[in-house]
Structures are given as structure tokens and as C-alpha cells.
């Protein structure tokens, strides 16, 4: 037996001005593309040969350029056409929140799946792994036999889910039967910061999903939170239940309805978790906190949700406050300022404008400062993206990392790479929403600043035009209905 595999992972924010090109993607082919999917042994241990195509992954970003998307699409479809006569199944790792500039349906996943299914025919087993922060629709699920997303947010179970779906596909390939997902599309639209899996209601939703899977009639279940950074008709949460066989469909319909009703009845529990406040109040809390290290997250410029790290909102507000505490901004992405800093030596004193003035959020602020040190921009906890310039603001203990990439600081190795060790500071400002899993244990206290910007967390403030209505929390209404 043989299985065709492909990976296309992109979380695209239409409020980011940058158009994603091929250079932004990390692209691999052949055996290298399989290695990044974490499922080689699952298939090979079952005697199933893997037919690779492409793995194309990009850090959360702006919309994908059409030419770049077509390049990725061509490699997937061309390889599939070459091997469709010999394969027994298709395994896909997609995201669910790709957005393509100039594509009529916006979603790269929806466009790709129509063409994949047209090549394979309607009976080929196809399984897809999704991020919960992607928009699943009846249309997309209708092209699939198995679809499942991660349970946890932050995503600590990514690899486990990828391997789980591979195992489910092996079952279907070796025990052929009719299998169609049941999808209940819900009129609920909340961002990731209101749906942390360790908090309610997601904690209980996941428990219900796990309990449902204890019944052999239920093959798989998922709760898709959805994605709020595109204005199109695919928005909204979803519950997916997959019957083990067609005779189990009535039972699974009942399960899907029950869990959907639970989600609806508990929708008011989708709240920001932990400590959160307006920008000014968040700064005042951090300064007043007696111990270190305190973290403020600039949630409106969350690089983990496509933000470009360009907002100066929190920096401008912080500079209005007086404090002797050691403060680090990690960091500000400003390519022009970054280029200017190349002329200076460590210890040089100068003035520089930070902020690209692309919008109100990235309005420039003049910094009188010295170049404190030069470190490295580290993506994740390993990839070196080049130099990072660390400025010290005159007559303060405020340091600012200036970069030319949208790096989200969540690992100790990243702070060390920039030569700004995390625990040297009383207060650290990062470009996140909820804190990275690796950063939480290092903090004594953390506050999410509800800043404006491309990843604004209060979805009811986003001027949507194309979504299904009514939609909670933009609209208040009592009766659950399903979006079709």
C-alpha cells in the first residue's frame, strides 16, 4: 500500500500589509518533507510506502501572493497526478487559516481540496490535520473522510494529533468503509485568547470530545475554534464528529448536536484568561508589581497570529511612565531603523525614530538612546535570522530590541541570543496574545494588554462585512442555529 502526503501550513492575517512570497516559506521536498511531518514510522511500520510532494510552512503572516500559492499548489497537484494510479490514501497537514490574495474563495485549503478530490475521485480515503484556529466548513469537510484538529491551545499536542490522524487513516486504508464527517458549524466567533484549552469552556468541551470517543461508534471528534483574521463567509466555530461506519451516523449526529448545544450554552465563558487590561492600566500594574519578572503581552500585535511586530503603541505609552525598573521591549520590527543602526558601534549615542508609520499603531516615536549591545534574532529556539540591535533609552533602564523580522520572543534561548537574558529584567514586553507555553513557567506575573492593531483580540470591534449573521459575540441572540 502507498499513501500520498503533503504539508501546507499558513496562518494569514488580512490586516497585515505584507504579502507572503516564496521566500517567506520554508519549503522542502522528497524525503526531507516527510521528516517534518512526524509520521514516517506510523505508515512504514504498517508496510505503507510514503509518496511525498512538498512541505510548505510559513510563520503566521500576511496574505499569500497568488503566484506563491500557485507554486505550492502546482507541486502538490502535479505529484498527485503522477502517483494517483498507485496510491491508496492521502494524508494532509494543512492549517485552515491560509488566505490567498486574489483567490476568489480566499482559502487556500478550500481551493486545494476541490482539486485534490477531483484528481483522486470521490472514494479515495483522504485525511487532514488542521489547526483549531482555522475555519472548517461543511464544504471543506465534504471533500474529506477524516478531519481532526489539535485539542490544546497553546498547541502542545501538535505532533500527537498529526500522529493520531495518520493512525486513523491507516485504519481506514486497511479496513475500507464509507466514512463522512458530520460538521456542525456554529455562529460563534472568538479568537485564541478567549479559547485557551486549560480554561473553561474549552476544558470541558475537550472532555466531552474525549468521552464521546470512548464509544466505538465514534471514530474521531474535534472542536474547531475558527479564525477571525479574514472577512469571508467561512468564519465560525465548528464541531466535527466522524462515525466509525455509516450505521453509526444517527448516534454521531446526536453526539454532535449535544456537544454543539453545550458550546452554545456556555458561550459566555469564552473570556480572556488570566490578567488583562487596557494598555495604560497594564503598564501601571506591571510597574507596581513588587517582584520580577513581569510580562506584558502586546496582544494587538501578536506575532503568533500574524502580527508583524511593528506596533509602537505599548512603547509610546510606557515612555510616559517613570520607573527605575529594568524593562525590555522584545522587540520592535522596523527594517528602516534596523538599517540605520548598522552604522553605529556599541556605546554610540544618537536619536532614532522607531515605527514604520504604516498605520496609527505603528506611528513613529523618537528615541534618544545608545547602542547597548548587538545580539542575534532567533526564530523559535534555533533559527538565526541575523543581528538584533539592543538600544538603551537615555536616563532610563529601558532596553529595546530592534529587528527586521517579526520574531515572537517566547524561549529563553531567544533572549540569550539577543544578549538580553530574560531574568535580568523586572518587566518584559513581548508581541503575543496568551503567553507561549515555554514562557509561562519563567514569569512571576503576566498581563495581556488589550492593544489595538492587526491582531486585536476583541473580535466585536472588527468591521466584518461577509460573515454569517447573527454571529456571537457581535450579535446577542438566544437560539442556536447551524451555519450552512
KADA-V770229 format. One record per residue. N is the residue number from 1. RES is the residue in one letter. PHI is phi in radians with two decimals (none if undefined). Layout:
N_RES_PHI ; N_RES_PHI
//
This chain:
1_X_none ; 2_X_-2.36 ; 3_X_-2.23 ; 4_X_-1.59 ; 5_X_-2.25 ; 6_X_-2.69 ; 7_X_-2.28 ; 8_X_-2.50 ; 9_X_-2.19 ; 10_X_-2.61 ; 11_X_-1.89 ; 12_X_-1.96 ; 13_X_-1.94 ; 14_X_-1.24 ; 15_X_-1.54 ; 16_X_-1.63 ; 17_X_-1.32 ; 18_X_-1.17 ; 19_X_-1.71 ; 20_X_-1.27 ; 21_X_-1.96 ; 22_X_-1.03 ; 23_X_-1.15 ; 24_X_-1.34 ; 25_X_-1.40 ; 26_X_-1.68 ; 27_X_-2.03 ; 28_X_-2.33 ; 29_X_-2.26 ; 30_X_0.90 ; 31_X_-1.11 ; 32_X_-1.11 ; 33_X_-1.18 ; 34_X_-1.19 ; 35_X_-1.01 ; 36_X_-1.38 ; 37_X_-1.78 ; 38_X_1.13 ; 39_X_-2.27 ; 40_X_-0.93 ; 41_X_-1.18 ; 42_X_-1.04 ; 43_X_-1.34 ; 44_X_-1.16 ; 45_X_-1.17 ; 46_X_-1.74 ; 47_X_1.29 ; 48_X_-1.81 ; 49_X_-1.39 ; 50_X_-1.67 ; 51_X_-1.83 ; 52_X_-1.48 ; 53_X_-2.26 ; 54_X_-2.62 ; 55_X_-2.10 ; 56_X_-2.20 ; 57_X_-2.26 ; 58_X_-2.32 ; 59_X_-1.04 ; 60_X_-0.76 ; 61_X_-2.79 ; 62_X_-1.42 ; 63_X_-1.28 ; 64_X_-1.45 ; 65_X_-1.15 ; 66_X_-1.07 ; 67_X_-1.09 ; 68_X_-1.16 ; 69_X_-1.06 ; 70_X_-1.11 ; 71_X_-1.10 ; 72_X_-1.14 ; 73_X_-1.03 ; 74_X_-1.03 ; 75_X_-1.18 ; 76_X_-1.21 ; 77_X_-1.22 ; 78_X_-1.12 ; 79_X_-1.13 ; 80_X_-1.13 ; 81_X_-1.06 ; 82_X_-1.14 ; 83_X_-2.02 ; 84_X_-1.05 ; 85_X_-1.26 ; 86_X_-2.04 ; 87_X_-1.56 ; 88_X_-2.03 ; 89_X_-3.05 ; 90_X_-2.26 ; 91_X_-2.11 ; 92_X_-2.22 ; 93_X_-1.93 ; 94_X_-1.99 ; 95_X_-1.81 ; 96_X_1.91 ; 97_X_-2.19 ; 98_X_-1.24 ; 99_X_-2.27 ; 100_X_-2.06 ; 101_X_-1.16 ; 102_X_1.63 ; 103_X_-1.56 ; 104_X_-0.97 ; 105_X_-1.54 ; 106_X_1.21 ; 107_X_-1.43 ; 108_X_-1.12 ; 109_X_-1.09 ; 110_X_-1.13 ; 111_X_-1.12 ; 112_X_-1.11 ; 113_X_-1.16 ; 114_X_-1.05 ; 115_X_-1.33 ; 116_X_-1.09 ; 117_X_-1.16 ; 118_X_-1.13 ; 119_X_-1.33 ; 120_X_-1.35 ; 121_X_1.46 ; 122_X_-1.40 ; 123_X_-1.85 ; 124_X_-1.16 ; 125_X_-1.12 ; 126_X_-2.26 ; 127_X_-2.11 ; 128_X_-2.35 ; 129_X_-1.68 ; 130_X_-2.20 ; 131_X_-1.36 ; 132_X_-1.09 ; 133_X_-1.61 ; 134_X_-2.35 ; 135_X_-1.69 ; 136_X_-1.64 ; 137_X_-2.18 ; 138_X_-1.05 ; 139_X_-1.11 ; 140_X_-1.17 ; 141_X_-1.09 ; 142_X_-1.16 ; 143_X_-1.58 ; 144_X_-2.04 ; 145_X_-1.80 ; 146_X_-2.28 ; 147_X_-2.50 ; 148_X_-2.64 ; 149_X_-2.02 ; 150_X_-1.08 ; 151_X_-1.49 ; 152_X_-1.67 ; 153_X_-2.40 ; 154_X_-1.01 ; 155_X_-1.48 ; 156_X_-1.44 ; 157_X_-1.97 ; 158_X_-1.01 ; 159_X_-1.15 ; 160_X_-1.02 ; 161_X_-1.23 ; 162_X_-1.01 ; 163_X_-1.28 ; 164_X_-1.08 ; 165_X_-1.17 ; 166_X_-1.07 ; 167_X_-1.13 ; 168_X_-1.11 ; 169_X_-1.17 ; 170_X_-0.99 ; 171_X_-1.00 ; 172_X_-1.19 ; 173_X_-1.14 ; 174_X_-1.58 ; 175_X_-2.28 ; 176_X_-1.02 ; 177_X_-2.85 ; 178_X_-1.23 ; 179_X_-2.57 ; 180_X_-2.34 ; 181_X_-1.18 ; 182_X_-1.75 ; 183_X_-2.10 ; 184_X_-1.97 ; 185_X_-1.50 ; 186_X_-1.81 ; 187_X_-1.44 ; 188_X_-2.22 ; 189_X_-2.37 ; 190_X_-2.31 ; 191_X_-1.47 ; 192_X_-1.09 ; 193_X_-1.26 ; 194_X_-1.78 ; 195_X_-2.43 ; 196_X_-1.17 ; 197_X_-1.26 ; 198_X_-1.37 ; 199_X_-1.97 ; 200_X_-1.38 ; 201_X_-1.58 ; 202_X_-1.12 ; 203_X_-0.98 ; 204_X_-1.30 ; 205_X_-1.06 ; 206_X_-1.11 ; 207_X_-1.11 ; 208_X_-1.12 ; 209_X_-1.10 ; 210_X_-1.11 ; 211_X_-1.13 ; 212_X_-1.08 ; 213_X_-1.29 ; 214_X_-1.25 ; 215_X_-1.44 ; 216_X_-1.10 ; 217_X_-1.32 ; 218_X_-1.83 ; 219_X_-1.45 ; 220_X_-2.85 ; 221_X_-2.43 ; 222_X_-2.65 ; 223_X_-2.07 ; 224_X_-1.70 ; 225_X_-1.10 ; 226_X_1.78 ; 227_X_-2.29 ; 228_X_-1.92 ; 229_X_-1.74 ; 230_X_-2.14 ; 231_X_-1.71 ; 232_X_-2.64 ; 233_X_-1.37 ; 234_X_-1.70 ; 235_X_-1.20 ; 236_X_2.27 ; 237_X_-1.28 ; 238_X_-2.74 ; 239_X_-1.89 ; 240_X_-2.09 ; 241_X_-2.27 ; 242_X_-1.94 ; 243_X_-1.20 ; 244_X_-1.16 ; 245_X_-2.44 ; 246_X_-1.12 ; 247_X_-1.23 ; 248_X_-1.60 ; 249_X_-1.14 ; 250_X_-1.08 ; 251_X_-1.08 ; 252_X_-1.23 ; 253_X_-1.05 ; 254_X_-1.11 ; 255_X_-1.08 ; 256_X_-1.06 ; 257_X_-1.16 ; 258_X_-1.09 ; 259_X_-1.19 ; 260_X_-1.05 ; 261_X_-1.13 ; 262_X_-1.09 ; 263_X_-1.02 ; 264_X_-1.11 ; 265_X_-1.12 ; 266_X_-1.92 ; 267_X_-1.09 ; 268_X_-1.25 ; 269_X_-1.49 ; 270_X_-1.29 ; 271_X_-2.23 ; 272_X_-1.13 ; 273_X_-1.71 ; 274_X_1.25 ; 275_X_-1.66 ; 276_X_-2.64 ; 277_X_-2.95 ; 278_X_-1.14 ; 279_X_-1.04 ; 280_X_-1.03 ; 281_X_-1.19 ; 282_X_-1.10 ; 283_X_-1.12 ; 284_X_-1.11 ; 285_X_-1.09 ; 286_X_-1.11 ; 287_X_-1.15 ; 288_X_-1.35 ; 289_X_-1.16 ; 290_X_-1.34 ; 291_X_-2.10 ; 292_X_-2.04 ; 293_X_-1.81 ; 294_X_-1.73 ; 295_X_-2.00 ; 296_X_-1.90 ; 297_X_-1.77 ; 298_X_-1.47 ; 299_X_-1.20 ; 300_X_-1.34 ; 301_X_-2.32 ; 302_X_-1.28 ; 303_X_-1.13 ; 304_X_-1.37 ; 305_X_-2.18 ; 306_X_1.82 ; 307_X_-1.03 ; 308_X_-1.80 ; 309_X_1.22 ; 310_X_-1.75 ; 311_X_-1.06 ; 312_X_-1.99 ; 313_X_-1.02 ; 314_X_-1.20 ; 315_X_-1.07 ; 316_X_-1.06 ; 317_X_-1.22 ; 318_X_-1.10 ; 319_X_-1.16 ; 320_X_-1.39 ; 321_X_-1.76 ; 322_X_-1.78 ; 323_X_-2.76 ; 324_X_-1.60 ; 325_X_-1.18 ; 326_X_-1.42 ; 327_X_-2.22 ; 328_X_-2.21 ; 329_X_-1.72 ; 330_X_-2.13 ; 331_X_-2.61 ; 332_X_-2.13 ; 333_X_-1.62 ; 334_X_-2.56 ; 335_X_-1.10 ; 336_X_-1.19 ; 337_X_-1.10 ; 338_X_-1.00 ; 339_X_-1.13 ; 340_X_-1.11 ; 341_X_-1.23 ; 342_X_-1.13 ; 343_X_-1.43 ; 344_X_-1.74 ; 345_X_-1.82 ; 346_X_-1.01 ; 347_X_1.74 ; 348_X_-1.12 ; 349_X_-1.93 ; 350_X_-2.91 ; 351_X_-2.08 ; 352_X_-2.61 ; 353_X_-1.62 ; 354_X_-1.88 ; 355_X_2.20 ; 356_X_-1.48 ; 357_X_1.01 ; 358_X_-1.36 ; 359_X_-2.76 ; 360_X_-1.08 ; 361_X_-1.15 ; 362_X_-1.80 ; 363_X_-1.01 ; 364_X_-1.27 ; 365_X_-2.28 ; 366_X_-1.43 ; 367_X_-1.97 ; 368_X_-1.67 ; 369_X_-2.75 ; 370_X_-2.27 ; 371_X_-1.43 ; 372_X_-1.40 ; 373_X_-2.83 ; 374_X_-2.20 ; 375_X_-2.03 ; 376_X_-2.20 ; 377_X_-1.49 ; 378_X_-1.98 ; 379_X_-1.54 ; 380_X_1.12 ; 381_X_-2.22 ; 382_X_-2.58 ; 383_X_-1.45 ; 384_X_-1.50 ; 385_X_-1.80 ; 386_X_2.10 ; 387_X_-1.28 ; 388_X_-2.24 ; 389_X_-1.71 ; 390_X_-1.90 ; 391_X_-1.77 ; 392_X_-1.95 ; 393_X_-1.25 ; 394_X_-0.90 ; 395_X_1.04 ; 396_X_-2.45 ; 397_X_-1.83 ; 398_X_-1.66 ; 399_X_-1.92 ; 400_X_-2.28 ; 401_X_-1.49 ; 402_X_-1.86 ; 403_X_-2.27 ; 404_X_-2.14 ; 405_X_-2.40 ; 406_X_-1.57 ; 407_X_-1.59 ; 408_X_-1.71 ; 409_X_-1.52 ; 410_X_-2.42 ; 411_X_-2.04 ; 412_X_-1.02 ; 413_X_-1.07 ; 414_X_-1.21 ; 415_X_-1.14 ; 416_X_-1.11 ; 417_X_-1.08 ; 418_X_-1.41 ; 419_X_1.12 ; 420_X_-2.30 ; 421_X_-0.91 ; 422_X_-0.90 ; 423_X_-1.41 ; 424_X_-1.33 ; 425_X_-1.97 ; 426_X_-1.41 ; 427_X_-2.34 ; 428_X_-2.20 ; 429_X_-1.86 ; 430_X_-2.16 ; 431_X_-1.66 ; 432_X_-2.41 ; 433_X_-1.85 ; 434_X_-1.28 ; 435_X_-1.22 ; 436_X_-1.02 ; 437_X_-0.91 ; 438_X_-1.36 ; 439_X_-1.56 ; 440_X_-0.93 ; 441_X_-1.14 ; 442_X_-1.52 ; 443_X_-1.69 ; 444_X_-1.60 ; 445_X_-2.81 ; 446_X_-2.48 ; 447_X_-2.33 ; 448_X_-1.61 ; 449_X_-1.42 ; 450_X_-1.45 ; 451_X_-1.42 ; 452_X_-1.40 ; 453_X_2.37 ; 454_X_-1.18 ; 455_X_-2.07 ; 456_X_-0.86 ; 457_X_-1.48 ; 458_X_-1.53 ; 459_X_-1.04 ; 460_X_-1.18 ; 461_X_-1.61 ; 462_X_-1.46 ; 463_X_-1.41 ; 464_X_-1.27 ; 465_X_-2.15 ; 466_X_-1.90 ; 467_X_-1.42 ; 468_X_-1.13 ; 469_X_-2.30 ; 470_X_-1.29 ; 471_X_-2.41 ; 472_X_-1.47 ; 473_X_-1.69 ; 474_X_-1.08 ; 475_X_-2.02 ; 476_X_-1.79 ; 477_X_-2.70 ; 478_X_-1.72 ; 479_X_-1.62 ; 480_X_-1.22 ; 481_X_-2.31 ; 482_X_-1.78 ; 483_X_-1.37 ; 484_X_-2.07
//
